[in-house]
Amino acid sequence: MTDDPSGLITTIELTWIEKRLERWLRFGRPVTDTILDRQRRLLSFGSGSVFAFVRWAANDYGTVESHIDIVRTVGSSEDYQTVPCVQPGGEVLLLQSSWSRVQRVLEAIDAVEALDIDPTEVSPDYWRHVHHRMEARQQPVAYTKARHRAWLRRRALQ
């Protein structure tokens, strides 16, 4: 499928049933995209990829679930957490539930993109920071170009 040296591929099943079940990718760079039918697709990622996965569902009475996960895919020898619709799972950098919190995360992603920074390249520590600040009901500190340059330098040394 890919030239992933670890041999581990992470797969996400996306589903879109209008106004009932929506599972979509907010950002990420899949290595393969397979259409299963009109409502479902499989996206595959090599190890070390970062993506944001949104899950939303409703019934006749309104929204019944809203989640966003920002996940880093792992290699075959790394530990991972399970995430619904993600096989086998990954390192969860951020997890938020309820539509108001999902919207705040989407706004944080938009703010990163407004800086012309690809969210897949953002420091994993930043997504953890956003998660923890939201859990503490505090405003996350904005990501900056200076912070991003520092992350890129640190990553180059690893």
PyMOL commands that set and color helices and strands:
alter all, ss='L'
color gray80, all
select helices_A, chain A and resi 99-114+119-121+124-135+145-157
alter helices_A, ss='H'
color red, helices_A
select strands_A, chain A and resi 10-17+21-27+32-35+40-45+50-59+62-72+81-83+86-97
alter strands_A, ss='S'
color yellow, strands_A
deselect
rebuild
show_as cartoon
